[in-house]
Amino acid sequence: MHPDKVDRARLRQLTDLPNIGPAGAADLLRLGIRTPEDLTGRDPYALYETLCALDNRRHDPCVIDVFIAITRFMEGDAARPWWAYTAERKRHLHTQNDLRDPLDLHNPHAHANTRNAAGNAP
Protein backbone atom coordinates (compact mmCIF):
# COMPACT_ATOMS: atom_id res chain seq x y z
CA MET A 1 0.00 0.00 0.00
CA HIS A 2 1.22 3.51 -0.72
CA PRO A 3 2.49 5.06 2.54
CA ASP A 4 0.13 8.04 2.19
CA LYS A 5 -2.85 5.66 2.30
CA VAL A 6 -1.82 3.65 5.35
CA ASP A 7 -4.18 3.85 8.31
CA ARG A 8 -2.58 2.38 11.43
CA ALA A 9 -6.03 1.86 12.97
CA ARG A 10 -7.05 -0.35 10.02
CA LEU A 11 -3.93 -2.51 9.90
CA ARG A 12 -5.33 -6.02 9.46
CA GLN A 13 -3.43 -7.75 6.66
CA LEU A 14 0.05 -7.56 5.18
CA THR A 15 -1.06 -5.47 2.21
CA ASP A 16 -2.21 -2.79 4.68
CA LEU A 17 1.48 -2.13 5.44
CA PRO A 18 3.30 0.71 3.71
CA ASN A 19 5.06 -0.34 0.48
CA ILE A 20 3.57 -3.85 0.52
CA GLY A 21 1.53 -5.17 -2.38
CA PRO A 22 0.64 -8.75 -3.29
CA ALA A 23 4.21 -9.80 -4.21
CA GLY A 24 5.68 -8.32 -1.03
CA ALA A 25 2.95 -9.96 1.04
CA ALA A 26 3.75 -13.31 -0.58
CA ASP A 27 7.44 -12.90 0.34
CA LEU A 28 6.51 -12.06 3.92
CA LEU A 29 4.28 -15.13 4.14
CA ARG A 30 7.19 -17.27 2.97
CA LEU A 31 9.23 -15.74 5.79
CA GLY A 32 6.61 -16.81 8.34
CA ILE A 33 5.13 -13.33 8.71
CA ARG A 34 1.35 -13.80 8.75
CA THR A 35 0.19 -10.52 10.28
CA PRO A 36 1.66 -7.03 10.53
CA GLU A 37 2.24 -7.64 14.25
CA ASP A 38 4.59 -10.52 13.38
CA LEU A 39 7.09 -7.88 12.17
CA THR A 40 7.49 -6.38 15.63
CA GLY A 41 11.08 -6.80 16.78
CA ARG A 42 12.25 -8.34 13.50
CA ASP A 43 15.58 -7.42 11.90
CA PRO A 44 15.07 -6.20 8.31
CA TYR A 45 18.55 -7.35 7.26
CA ALA A 46 17.95 -10.84 8.68
CA LEU A 47 14.61 -10.99 6.85
CA TYR A 48 16.42 -10.13 3.61
CA GLU A 49 19.12 -12.75 4.18
CA THR A 50 16.50 -15.40 4.93
CA LEU A 51 14.55 -14.52 1.78
CA CYS A 52 17.72 -14.76 -0.31
CA ALA A 53 18.53 -18.14 1.26
CA LEU A 54 15.00 -19.43 0.59
CA ASP A 55 15.31 -18.49 -3.07
CA ASN A 56 18.99 -19.38 -3.40
CA ARG A 57 19.68 -15.99 -4.99
CA ARG A 58 20.35 -12.39 -4.04
CA HIS A 59 17.29 -10.19 -4.30
CA ASP A 60 17.48 -6.54 -5.24
CA PRO A 61 18.83 -4.71 -2.18
CA CYS A 62 15.85 -2.35 -2.34
CA VAL A 63 13.94 -5.20 -0.70
CA ILE A 64 15.95 -4.34 2.42
CA ASP A 65 14.61 -0.78 2.19
CA VAL A 66 11.06 -2.15 2.16
CA PHE A 67 11.82 -4.37 5.15
CA ILE A 68 13.29 -1.40 7.04
CA ALA A 69 10.20 0.67 6.22
CA ILE A 70 7.75 -1.92 7.48
CA THR A 71 9.66 -2.94 10.60
CA ARG A 72 10.11 0.70 11.59
CA PHE A 73 6.43 1.35 10.91
CA MET A 74 5.50 -1.50 13.23
CA GLU A 75 7.80 0.00 15.87
CA GLY A 76 5.73 3.20 15.72
CA ASP A 77 7.47 5.31 13.07
CA ALA A 78 5.45 7.13 10.44
CA ALA A 79 4.70 5.37 7.17
CA ARG A 80 7.41 6.36 4.71
CA PRO A 81 8.20 5.31 1.15
CA TRP A 82 10.80 2.55 0.92
CA TRP A 83 13.32 4.80 -0.85
CA ALA A 84 13.49 6.99 2.24
CA TYR A 85 15.67 4.21 3.70
CA THR A 86 18.02 3.68 0.76
CA ALA A 87 20.80 5.93 2.07
CA GLU A 88 20.60 4.26 5.50
CA ARG A 89 20.84 0.79 3.92
CA LYS A 90 23.82 1.81 1.81
CA ARG A 91 25.61 3.21 4.86
CA HIS A 92 24.88 0.03 6.79
CA LEU A 93 26.03 -2.26 4.00
CA HIS A 94 29.16 -0.19 3.48
CA THR A 95 30.16 -0.88 7.08
CA GLN A 96 29.44 -4.62 6.81
CA ASN A 97 31.98 -7.05 5.39
CA ASP A 98 29.58 -9.93 4.93
CA LEU A 99 26.74 -8.19 3.07
CA ARG A 100 27.51 -5.94 0.12
CA ASP A 101 25.09 -4.08 -2.09
CA PRO A 102 25.49 -6.07 -5.34
CA LEU A 103 23.98 -3.28 -7.41
CA ASP A 104 26.22 -0.52 -6.05
CA LEU A 105 28.16 0.19 -9.23
CA HIS A 106 30.34 2.74 -7.43
CA ASN A 107 31.73 0.08 -5.11
CA PRO A 108 34.47 -1.93 -6.87
CA HIS A 109 34.25 -4.60 -4.18
CA ALA A 110 30.48 -5.07 -4.35
CA HIS A 111 30.75 -8.14 -6.55
CA ALA A 112 33.73 -9.70 -4.75
CA ASN A 113 31.66 -12.39 -3.01
CA THR A 114 29.30 -13.24 -5.85
CA ARG A 115 29.68 -16.27 -8.06
CA ASN A 116 27.79 -17.47 -11.10
CA ALA A 117 26.12 -20.86 -11.40
CA ALA A 118 29.43 -22.46 -12.41
CA GLY A 119 31.06 -21.16 -9.23
CA ASN A 120 33.16 -18.53 -11.00
CA ALA A 121 33.53 -14.96 -9.80
CA PRO A 122 32.42 -12.29 -12.32
N, C-alpha and C positions, 0 to 999 in steps of 0.2 A: 504494500500500500504506500502511496506517496506520503511522505512525512507530514505534509500540510493537512492531510485528511485523517490522521490518526487521532482517535479519541480514547484516551487511557481508560475512561469509564466503560467503554464498550469493547474491551480487549478480551475476546473469547477464543479466537482461533489464530493459528500462525500467520495467516494472511492479513490479520488486523495489525500486525507489527509494521513499523516503518521499513520501507525498502524490500518487503517480502511479498512476492507474488507466488503463483503456483509452483514454479521450478524451485525457488528458494525454500518454500514450505516442504517440498518433497525431499530436498537435501536435509533439512532439519529433522524430518521424520526418520530418515535413514540414520541420523546421528542419535536417535533415541529421544529427541525433543518432541513431545506431543502437544504441549500447551505453552503459551508464552511464559508462564511461571517457571517452567522447566529450565529456562535460560538464566534464572537468578543464580549468581555466583559462578557461572561458567566462564572459562577462559577462551576468548575468541580465537587466539592463536592455536590453542589445543583443539578446538573445534575444527579449524582449518586443516591441521595436520591429520586429524582423524578422517576427515572427508577425503583428503588426498590418499590416505592409506586404503580406505575402502574402495576407491576407484583405481588404485594403483597408477596414479598420475598426478601431476601438479596442476591444480586449478589456477585460474587467473587470480593473482594476489588481491584483486579488488574484492574477492569473496571475503577476505579478512576484514576489509573496510565495512562490509555489510554486517559481519559478525560483531565487530566492535560497536557499530551503531545500535544493533538490537540488544546486546548485553548491557550497554550503557543505559539504553532506554528502560530496560527492566530494572536497573539500579536506581531509576528516578530521574535521569537526565531527560532533557527535552528531546522530542523526535527531531532528528537531523538527517539530511541526505547522506548516503553512504560516502560520497566523495569529500565530505567534511572531515573524514578521518584518514584520508590518503596520506597527508603529510606526516601524521602521527605514525602510521604503519611504516612508512619509509624510514623514518628516524629509528623506529624500533628494530626493523630488519637490518638496518645499517650497523647497529650495535651488536647484533647476534651473529655468531659464526656458523651456527647450524641451520639457519633459515635465511636464504637470500631471496630477494625479489627477482625472479627469473625474467621479468619483462623490463627491468631497469636497464635500459640500453646505455646509460651513462656510467654504469658500474662494470668495469672490465672483469671483475671476479664473479659477477652474478651467475654465470653459467658454469663455474668451476666444478660444482658438484652434480651436474646433470649428465646423464648418459642416455644414448638412444637405445632402441630395443636390442641392438647387437652388443650393448655394453660399452660402446665407444663414447668418449667425450666429444663434444662438438668441436 
